[in-house]
Amino acid sequence: MGAIVYNAQNKALHKGFSLMGMPYNENKAFWLPLIKEATKDKGGKVREVGGISDLTLGERWRLLKSMQRRGINIHNPGIRKALWG
């Protein structure tokens, strides 16, 4: 189940980056601040990551949600609570 969600999120993330005019693979350094923002815990602490492959399913969900708030029309697959970490 986790792999299915991961693959769906991966497609959505790459589509979102492209729709924002900056494909991920070509502009990874530009996206790192946005990616790191998705790793913030409730206390505001940011986990060090090198890219989207380092994110948990829950962090990927939050990143997709932040893209949607910016007006990007992408699907954000639902995740069971047990898979968030």
Summary of the structure (lengths in Angstrom):
residues: 85
radius of gyration: 12.1
end to end distance: 13.5
largest distance: 33.7
contacts: 212
relative contact order: 0.21
helix: 59%
strand: 0%
